[in-house]
Every structure is written in C-alpha cells, then in structure tokens.
Amino acid sequence: MASDGTIAEVRLPSNSRRRILAAGAIGTAIEQYDFFIYGLIGPLVFEQLFFPKFDQLTATLAVFATFAVGFLARPLGGLVFGHFGDRSGRKSVLLCTLILMGLATTLIGILPSYASAGWIATVALVVLRFIQGFAVGGEWTAASLMVLETSPDDQRGFSAAVIQAAGPVGVVLASLSAVLVSRLPEADLLSWGWRVPFLVSAILVIVGIYMRLRIEESSAFLQVSEVAKVPAFEALQSHWRPIIVVLFAEIAQTAYFYLTAIFTISFATRQLGVAKDVITQAVLLANLVALVTMPVIGAWSDRVGRKWLFVTGVVLAAISMFAFYHMVATRETLLVTTAVVLAAGIIHPLMFATEGSYFPELFPTRVRFTAVSIGKQLGVVLGGGIAPLVATSLFAGTGTTAAITAYYVALAFAALIALSFVRDTSKSRLL
C-alpha cells in the first residue's frame, strides 16, 4: 500500500494478467449463459411445461415471476460472497459461484414436467432458479475485481469491460441455443429439445473451473493491511452515499436491457405476432455487436472518463424507448432487428461496459466487494428482476406501450440525479 493510503500499482507479468483476464471472462460467460438460458428458453416452453393450468397471461406472468426469483436471490448472494470476498479473497469466491451455478443449471435440464411430477416440478424449478441467482450475486463482482485490481491504472476501464463483454458472450451462446431449439418441431421442443441448452452447462463449467484454479489472488486485496470484521456494516456506515448511487444507476442500466432484450421476446411473439426466430436472432445479433462495442467503450473510458459515458448511455436509453416498441410492432424483420441491436448492442453497452470499472472504483479495497454487491445486486432486482413483470402488467392494464416507456423514463431520471453526486474515477488511484 502506498504512503498516501492508496493501493500501490503492482504490475504483474503479462502472462499472469492474461490468465486472470481469461479465467474471469470465460467463467463469467459461462455463468451468464447459465443465468440467461432460462430467460430465453422459459418464455418459449415453460408456460406449457410447468404452468399448464393457467391462462396465457397468468402463465406468462408466472414464467417471469420465476425468472425474477433468480434476481431476488442475487442480493443475498452478493452479501454472503461479498463478506467472504472481502475477508478471504476473490479467488475462492470465483470457484464457489461457478460450481453452484453449473449444478443448478444442469439440474434444471433434468427436471420432470408438471405433467409428470405435478407441483413438485414447479417448486423444484423455483428453488433451482433461486440458487442460480444466489451464485450470480457473487460472480460478477468477484470477476470484475480480480481483473480491475490486477490491471495497470491506465487500463482498468478496458480490462473491466472485457469482463463485461463476457456477459454478452454468455447471452450469445444462450441466444444461439434458443434459436436452434426454437426451430425444432413443437413436440420435440417440449419433450427433449429445451433440455439440451441446460445440460450443456456441465461441460462448460468444467472448463471454467480448470481456468480459475490456475490464477493468483488479487494483488490489491493482498495489500490490505487489515480486513474488515463485518464488511457489510462498514460499507453501509461509511460508504452509503456511493452505494445509493450505484443502486439507482444499476436500476436504469438493468431495466433497459431487460425491457429491450428479454421482455421483448415474450411480448413480441405473444402480443405483436413477431416470429420467434426473428426476435431471437435479433437478440443474438445485438449481443454479437456488444462484444465489439464493450471493450472499445471500456478503453474509451480510460481516456475520457467513466461518468460521462454512463450518463450518455442513460440519456440515450430514455430517448430510444419512445421509438423502440413502435419499431418492434411493425413486425418488419429489418426494423425489429434494428431496434434491438441499437438498444442492446450500442446504447446499453455505454452503461454496462463502464460500470465494471466505475462502480468498484468508488469504494476502498477492504469493503469494495461488499459495497459494490449491495448497490448493484439490489439495483438488478429493482431494475431487471421486476422489469418484465412490471412491463407485462402495465401493458395488460393500459393496452399501450406508452406506460412502459414512461416507467423507464422515470428510472432514467432518478439515475441521472443520483449520478450527479459522484465524481469520475478514471484518473484516480484505487483506495
């Protein structure tokens, strides 16, 4: 640790940094695949498999409610893994979260349907979804901090954005799986096709575990002279202001992605009559575009700053919502694809790519894992976790997408107010 209380920059050998970056990115991609495969496959078949006794609207709400369970578990996972991540290190958390996620996803793939096991199947689905969310609650922060805390100061934005880009890799893999299985005959899709993407997780997790066993602990964490006894108490007592900022910023970021890339799958196919393969291919293309834009935006943030780019993303997201659903409602393949790609592939990365470095840099190393997790994971619940439910209910109650747009604009406005109270961190040393 430097004499001014900041963390001394430790330049690890380039091969060590590459190994940490690869292990973080590959593991994160696998976990995001596992988490999002439910969101992509669920709206296609789970209404019939696990909620067959409900009418279409209620079944759709039930699928999204189960989807939201994974988000409700994320703050708990963030607190638990944040505690151990701040006290025992980041590496052990990376291994635990990956194993938990892989087990839960694989077990979903072998679940019996409601027709075979009744309510036990539905309850088991909810429990496994909860475990998925619990694991993801610690994964993102651990991977981001491992990379951020071992990168040169002038490359933190780029390095963290690579981890962020691993998210779209996972979504691309999940989207590709959804595209492939959606082309199966209905009977095959419902009997065995939907299971394959979940079972593939077991193979991917083994690869991720191998990669993560070969990395070193975070150099910044190793410089902390005394770990916090109860990181959550210290974070909430001494750093509650930036936690609140992270909360509102994350709500805006996450809600935008789930309204344009997750809720849209069910909404476009069920309510607007868009072909399943058109909307799933649009989401796939958007995430492919994000793979390119995120590292570029991360590197850009090292030069121009994180805050300006994040704020720009929030403003553009709010503006785009006024046109997004109108473009999707045309059912024209080109317009539908353009809307989804602009939203999830270009605008959303302005927020998502920069938060990987911006949020952690707001906090000191001794409580960084816990503090970021509290703000981010609560924001994910209140943003992405309930966004599909809120959007479905708003449309059912009003019959128009204007209410959904107004809902997001309100979230964006709250985020902009919160962000006005924090500084840019791109040129600051880690505390």
VOSETOR-650555 format. One line per 5 residues: number of its first residue (from 1); for each residue x, y, z of C-alpha. Coordinates in pm, 1 decimal. Layout:
! VOSETOR-650555
NUM	X:Y:Z | ...
! end
This chain:
! VOSETOR-650555
1	0.0:0.0:0.0 | 127.2:348.9:-88.2 | 209.3:607.2:179.4 | -95.1:818.4:85.9 | -333.8:532.9:167.7
6	-395.5:433.9:-192.0 | -320.6:90.1:-333.2 | 23.4:73.0:-492.8 | 11.1:-23.7:-858.2 | 153.6:-374.9:-893.3
11	240.7:-471.1:-1248.3 | 205.7:-846.3:-1269.8 | 380.3:-1033.2:-1550.9 | 176.7:-1006.4:-1868.6 | 112.0:-1381.3:-1878.0
16	-36.8:-1368.1:-1526.3 | -264.1:-1079.7:-1620.1 | -377.1:-1260.0:-1935.2 | -451.0:-1572.7:-1732.4 | -659.3:-1377.1:-1482.0
21	-843.0:-1193.7:-1760.0 | -915.6:-1517.4:-1947.7 | -1029.7:-1703.9:-1636.8 | -1256.8:-1418.7:-1533.8 | -1403.2:-1371.8:-1879.7
26	-1460.5:-1740.8:-1955.0 | -1614.1:-1809.0:-1616.2 | -1838.8:-1505.1:-1638.5 | -1951.6:-1604.0:-1987.6 | -2045.1:-1949.1:-1860.5
31	-2237.5:-1809.9:-1564.8 | -2422.2:-1560.5:-1783.1 | -2509.1:-1839.4:-2025.3 | -2648.0:-2041.7:-1736.1 | -2845.1:-1750.0:-1594.8
36	-2989.7:-1620.4:-1921.6 | -3075.1:-1951.6:-2082.2 | -3378.2:-1954.5:-1854.8 | -3485.2:-1609.5:-1971.2 | -3460.0:-1713.8:-2335.2
41	-3596.2:-2069.7:-2320.8 | -3851.1:-2006.9:-2046.9 | -4087.7:-1782.1:-2245.2 | -4087.5:-2035.2:-2530.9 | -4188.7:-2351.6:-2342.9
46	-4213.3:-2318.1:-1965.1 | -4573.2:-2195.5:-1971.3 | -4677.9:-2534.3:-2108.8 | -4428.7:-2747.1:-1916.7 | -4451.4:-2603.4:-1566.4
51	-4761.0:-2377.5:-1559.2 | -5017.6:-2556.9:-1779.1 | -5315.4:-2488.2:-1550.7 | -5304.6:-2110.2:-1603.8 | -5446.5:-1893.9:-1879.8
56	-5192.6:-1738.5:-2118.2 | -5148.5:-1405.4:-1934.4 | -5120.4:-1568.4:-1591.7 | -4880.0:-1831.6:-1725.0 | -4662.3:-1559.5:-1881.2
61	-4657.7:-1373.0:-1550.1 | -4569.3:-1697.4:-1371.0 | -4273.2:-1760.4:-1602.5 | -4143.0:-1408.0:-1546.7 | -4209.4:-1436.2:-1172.2
66	-3990.1:-1747.2:-1161.8 | -3735.1:-1556.7:-1369.7 | -3749.8:-1279.5:-1107.3 | -3678.4:-1528.8:-826.9 | -3325.0:-1554.1:-960.0
71	-3291.5:-1180.8:-919.2 | -3436.2:-1177.7:-569.1 | -3161.7:-1419.4:-464.5 | -2883.6:-1200.9:-602.6 | -2861.9:-950.7:-312.7
76	-2832.7:-1238.7:-65.1 | -2561.6:-1394.8:-278.4 | -2389.5:-1058.9:-303.8 | -2387.4:-1015.8:74.2 | -2265.1:-1367.5:150.1
81	-1999.1:-1381.2:-119.6 | -1908.7:-1016.5:-59.5 | -1837.0:-1093.4:304.7 | -1602.6:-1379.2:219.7 | -1458.2:-1197.3:-80.8
86	-1355.6:-900.5:136.7 | -1225.3:-1119.6:418.2 | -1077.4:-1425.3:246.8 | -1008.0:-1310.2:-107.5 | -1163.7:-1302.5:-453.8
91	-1031.0:-1629.7:-597.9 | -1222.7:-1869.2:-369.2 | -1547.6:-1688.0:-446.3 | -1488.9:-1727.4:-820.4 | -1470.5:-2104.5:-779.3
96	-1772.7:-2135.6:-549.2 | -2005.5:-1929.6:-766.9 | -1916.5:-2119.9:-1083.5 | -1974.6:-2461.0:-924.6 | -2308.4:-2357.4:-772.7
101	-2434.8:-2212.1:-1097.4 | -2333.1:-2514.6:-1301.3 | -2505.3:-2758.5:-1068.5 | -2831.0:-2561.0:-1060.7 | -2845.5:-2517.9:-1439.0
106	-2771.7:-2883.4:-1510.9 | -3041.0:-2994.0:-1265.8 | -3298.3:-2772.4:-1438.8 | -3218.6:-2965.1:-1755.9 | -3324.8:-3295.3:-1598.6
111	-3637.9:-3172.7:-1420.4 | -3961.8:-3359.8:-1487.8 | -4251.0:-3153.6:-1621.5 | -4570.8:-3063.4:-1436.3 | -4746.8:-3340.5:-1626.0
116	-4505.6:-3596.1:-1476.7 | -4446.7:-3466.6:-1123.6 | -4713.4:-3206.3:-1058.9 | -4637.7:-2913.4:-831.5 | -4306.8:-3072.1:-719.5
121	-4163.1:-2993.3:-1063.3 | -4272.4:-2630.1:-1040.7 | -4130.9:-2588.4:-688.2 | -3802.0:-2751.3:-790.9 | -3774.5:-2507.1:-1082.8
126	-3819.6:-2212.1:-847.4 | -3560.5:-2345.8:-598.8 | -3300.2:-2406.5:-869.5 | -3364.8:-2062.3:-1014.5 | -3302.3:-1918.0:-666.6
131	-2967.2:-2099.3:-647.9 | -2874.7:-1959.7:-988.7 | -2942.0:-1607.2:-867.3 | -2751.3:-1665.4:-543.2 | -2442.9:-1770.3:-740.5
136	-2461.4:-1479.7:-986.2 | -2485.3:-1242.0:-688.8 | -2116.8:-1302.8:-620.6 | -1982.7:-1390.0:-965.3 | -1981.8:-1056.7:-1144.2
141	-1818.5:-861.5:-862.0 | -1551.7:-1124.2:-797.1 | -1453.9:-1146.5:-1163.5 | -1453.5:-769.4:-1211.8 | -1244.9:-706.1:-900.9
146	-988.3:-972.6:-987.0 | -926.5:-804.4:-1321.0 | -958.2:-444.2:-1203.6 | -726.5:-490.4:-906.1 | -452.0:-653.5:-1111.8
151	-458.1:-416.4:-1411.6 | -234.5:-111.9:-1473.2 | -411.5:208.5:-1369.0 | -444.7:332.1:-1726.0 | -606.6:5.6:-1845.8
156	-863.1:-58.7:-1574.0 | -1155.8:52.1:-1786.8 | -1059.8:-170.3:-2077.5 | -983.7:-473.4:-1860.2 | -1310.1:-447.5:-1667.6
161	-1500.3:-400.8:-1994.8 | -1359.7:-729.4:-2122.9 | -1525.2:-899.4:-1824.6 | -1844.1:-708.3:-1903.0 | -1822.2:-824.3:-2264.5
166	-1809.9:-1181.9:-2138.5 | -2172.0:-1129.0:-2037.0 | -2284.6:-1090.3:-2399.6 | -2072.4:-1394.3:-2488.4 | -2285.6:-1593.6:-2249.0
171	-2602.8:-1434.8:-2383.1 | -2488.2:-1505.4:-2740.9 | -2437.3:-1871.4:-2653.8 | -2775.8:-1878.6:-2481.7 | -2940.8:-1694.3:-2771.9
176	-2784.8:-1931.1:-3024.5 | -2916.4:-2223.2:-2824.1 | -3262.5:-2064.2:-2816.7 | -3254.0:-2004.1:-3192.5 | -3157.2:-2364.3:-3261.8
181	-3410.6:-2528.6:-3032.2 | -3690.2:-2290.3:-3140.4 | -3661.6:-2439.1:-3490.3 | -3741.9:-2788.6:-3365.5 | -4090.4:-2929.0:-3418.3
186	-4316.2:-2831.1:-3128.0 | -4336.1:-3186.8:-2994.9 | -3957.3:-3231.0:-2993.3 | -3904.0:-2889.9:-2836.3 | -4139.3:-2969.8:-2549.2
191	-4017.3:-3324.8:-2491.3 | -3636.0:-3301.7:-2508.5 | -3516.8:-3001.8:-2711.6 | -3546.8:-2744.3:-2433.8 | -3329.4:-2957.7:-2202.0
196	-3017.1:-2960.2:-2417.9 | -2904.6:-2597.9:-2355.1 | -2925.9:-2655.4:-1978.6 | -2732.9:-2982.3:-1986.8 | -2451.2:-2829.7:-2194.9
201	-2368.2:-2620.5:-1887.8 | -2197.5:-2915.4:-1717.3 | -1926.2:-2927.0:-1983.7 | -1874.2:-2552.2:-1981.4 | -1839.2:-2537.8:-1603.6
206	-1561.6:-2796.7:-1601.6 | -1363.7:-2576.4:-1840.8 | -1423.9:-2270.5:-1622.6 | -1312.5:-2444.6:-1303.6 | -988.0:-2554.6:-1467.8
211	-914.5:-2197.9:-1576.0 | -987.6:-2046.2:-1235.7 | -776.6:-2291.8:-1040.3 | -466.9:-2160.3:-1222.3 | -489.8:-1789.2:-1128.4
216	-333.3:-1581.3:-849.1 | -516.3:-1382.4:-582.8 | -590.5:-1011.4:-640.8 | -277.5:-804.8:-577.8 | -480.7:-515.6:-434.9
221	-652.8:-744.9:-185.4 | -315.2:-880.4:-72.5 | -204.8:-522.7:9.0 | -490.1:-460.0:254.6 | -324.4:-436.3:597.3
226	-635.4:-530.9:795.8 | -955.5:-681.8:660.8 | -1292.6:-550.5:776.5 | -1450.8:-757.3:1055.0 | -1802.1:-719.5:911.7
231	-1765.9:-563.4:564.4 | -2139.9:-501.2:523.8 | -2160.7:-288.9:840.2 | -1854.9:-84.0:745.3 | -1977.1:-35.3:389.0
236	-2324.1:81.7:493.5 | -2190.7:303.9:771.6 | -1908.0:475.9:583.9 | -1995.5:445.3:214.7 | -2374.3:459.4:195.1
241	-2379.2:754.6:-46.8 | -2195.3:583.7:-335.7 | -2391.8:263.3:-262.3 | -2714.9:455.2:-326.9 | -2569.3:598.3:-648.2
246	-2473.5:251.0:-767.6 | -2824.5:131.0:-679.4 | -3007.4:387.9:-894.0 | -2756.5:368.6:-1179.2 | -2786.7:-11.0:-1186.3
251	-3166.7:3.8:-1187.3 | -3157.6:218.4:-1501.8 | -2894.3:4.2:-1674.7 | -3050.2:-332.1:-1595.6 | -3411.5:-232.8:-1661.3
256	-3319.9:-105.1:-2005.4 | -3155.5:-431.2:-2108.1 | -3436.5:-649.8:-1978.9 | -3707.8:-435.0:-2132.9 | -3542.0:-437.5:-2475.3
261	-3379.4:-781.9:-2489.9 | -3565.2:-1017.0:-2252.0 | -3923.1:-894.8:-2206.1 | -3936.3:-819.1:-2577.7 | -3901.4:-1189.5:-2667.2
266	-4228.2:-1281.4:-2499.5 | -4402.6:-951.4:-2577.4 | -4312.3:-952.6:-2946.1 | -4411.6:-1314.4:-3003.7 | -4723.1:-1330.2:-2783.9
271	-4871.1:-983.9:-2822.4 | -4735.5:-850.0:-3152.6 | -4715.9:-1166.0:-3360.7 | -4343.5:-1139.3:-3440.6 | -4195.2:-1472.7:-3545.1
276	-3992.7:-1643.6:-3269.5 | -3683.8:-1681.7:-3484.6 | -3689.7:-1313.7:-3588.1 | -3678.6:-1181.5:-3232.2 | -3431.4:-1441.2:-3100.0
281	-3198.3:-1374.8:-3394.2 | -3223.5:-1001.3:-3328.3 | -3117.7:-1054.2:-2966.0 | -2833.3:-1276.3:-3084.6 | -2708.4:-1013.1:-3330.8
286	-2735.0:-738.1:-3067.8 | -2512.4:-930.5:-2831.8 | -2260.8:-1000.6:-3107.8 | -2241.5:-626.3:-3170.5 | -2198.6:-568.0:-2795.0
291	-1895.9:-796.2:-2795.3 | -1719.8:-536.8:-3008.6 | -1860.1:-218.1:-2859.8 | -1794.1:-301.4:-2493.0 | -1412.6:-330.9:-2499.9
296	-1398.4:-21.7:-2723.3 | -1613.9:174.7:-2478.3 | -1407.2:46.8:-2185.4 | -1083.4:165.7:-2347.9 | -1253.6:494.9:-2431.5
301	-1347.9:539.3:-2064.8 | -977.8:522.2:-1972.3 | -931.3:834.5:-2184.7 | -1248.9:1042.8:-2145.4 | -1379.2:915.3:-1812.8
306	-1644.0:668.8:-1691.9 | -1913.2:906.5:-1570.5 | -1964.0:1095.0:-1897.4 | -2011.9:772.5:-2093.6 | -2250.3:622.0:-1840.0
311	-2464.4:936.3:-1828.1 | -2472.8:947.5:-2207.9 | -2597.4:589.9:-2209.4 | -2879.2:667.2:-1965.4 | -2996.1:967.8:-2168.8
316	-2989.1:778.7:-2499.4 | -3170.6:483.8:-2339.8 | -3456.0:705.9:-2222.7 | -3486.6:870.9:-2564.8 | -3479.5:540.3:-2752.0
321	-3771.1:398.5:-2553.9 | -4008.1:638.9:-2730.7 | -3941.3:458.9:-3059.8 | -3838.4:106.9:-2958.0 | -4175.5:-67.9:-2924.7
326	-4318.9:113.3:-3226.5 | -4038.3:-31.3:-3438.3 | -4093.4:-380.9:-3297.8 | -4469.6:-350.4:-3355.9 | -4415.5:-312.5:-3732.5
331	-4318.2:-684.1:-3741.5 | -4076.9:-594.0:-4020.5 | -3763.8:-802.8:-3975.2 | -3527.3:-514.8:-4056.6 | -3695.0:-268.6:-3819.6
336	-3727.7:-521.4:-3537.8 | -3362.1:-617.0:-3571.1 | -3250.1:-253.4:-3591.2 | -3441.7:-162.7:-3276.0 | -3296.8:-448.5:-3072.0
341	-2940.7:-402.4:-3199.9 | -2938.0:-27.7:-3134.1 | -3075.0:-80.6:-2783.7 | -2887.4:-388.6:-2661.7 | -2581.8:-368.0:-2885.0
346	-2490.4:1.1:-2879.2 | -2680.6:209.0:-2622.3 | -2680.9:-40.0:-2337.3 | -2301.9:-102.2:-2357.9 | -2239.9:266.0:-2282.8
351	-2368.8:190.8:-1934.7 | -2275.0:-173.2:-1892.6 | -1915.9:-151.2:-2020.8 | -1826.2:142.3:-1796.1 | -1987.5:21.3:-1473.5
356	-1738.3:-264.5:-1447.2 | -1466.7:-16.3:-1353.4 | -1672.6:284.9:-1242.7 | -1867.0:119.8:-960.2 | -1573.6:-61.0:-789.9
361	-1351.0:248.7:-811.9 | -1595.7:436.8:-588.8 | -1503.0:218.7:-287.3 | -1189.6:121.3:-88.6 | -1044.7:-227.0:-134.9
366	-1125.5:-354.4:217.2 | -1503.3:-331.2:156.2 | -1514.7:-299.9:-222.1 | -1666.9:-643.2:-289.5 | -1947.8:-599.0:-35.3
371	-2023.9:-233.5:-111.9 | -2047.1:-285.5:-486.6 | -2254.8:-601.0:-439.4 | -2511.4:-429.0:-216.6 | -2575.4:-145.0:-460.0
376	-2550.6:-348.2:-779.2 | -2748.8:-655.5:-678.8 | -3032.7:-457.0:-522.6 | -3035.3:-249.1:-840.7 | -3054.1:-563.3:-1052.0
381	-3358.5:-681.2:-854.7 | -3541.0:-348.9:-873.2 | -3440.1:-296.3:-1235.0 | -3405.4:-615.1:-1436.1 | -3566.7:-854.8:-1192.7
386	-3908.5:-693.1:-1190.3 | -3895.2:-506.6:-1523.5 | -4058.2:-788.7:-1727.0 | -4330.8:-825.2:-1462.5 | -4394.6:-451.2:-1447.6
391	-4396.1:-419.4:-1826.8 | -4635.0:-713.9:-1868.5 | -4870.1:-571.7:-1606.4 | -4855.6:-217.9:-1748.8 | -4938.4:-335.4:-2096.9
396	-5215.9:-563.2:-1971.6 | -5366.5:-274.7:-1774.1 | -5333.5:1.9:-2034.2 | -5312.8:-177.2:-2367.4 | -5030.5:52.6:-2476.5
401	-4651.7:58.1:-2460.2 | -4654.8:426.1:-2361.0 | -4685.9:321.0:-1997.9 | -4373.6:103.9:-2030.4 | -4183.5:395.7:-2182.0
406	-4293.8:628.1:-1901.7 | -4183.1:367.6:-1647.6 | -3831.3:358.0:-1790.6 | -3800.7:734.5:-1830.7 | -3875.5:771.2:-1459.1
411	-3599.1:521.8:-1375.2 | -3352.7:703.6:-1601.7 | -3433.5:1040.0:-1445.3 | -3369.6:901.1:-1095.7 | -3034.7:759.4:-1210.3
416	-2922.4:1090.6:-1357.8 | -2999.3:1270.4:-1032.5 | -2802.5:1011.2:-832.6 | -2502.2:1023.8:-1066.5 | -2475.1:1399.7:-1020.0
421	-2349.8:1336.1:-666.3 | -2038.9:1131.6:-755.1 | -1712.7:1212.2:-929.5 | -1544.9:1049.3:-1223.9 | -1288.7:788.6:-1116.6
426	-1089.6:708.7:-1430.3 | -778.5:902.9:-1324.9 | -792.1:810.6:-955.0 | -578.4:551.6:-777.9 | -755.5:262.4:-607.9
431	-814.6:319.4:-237.8
! end
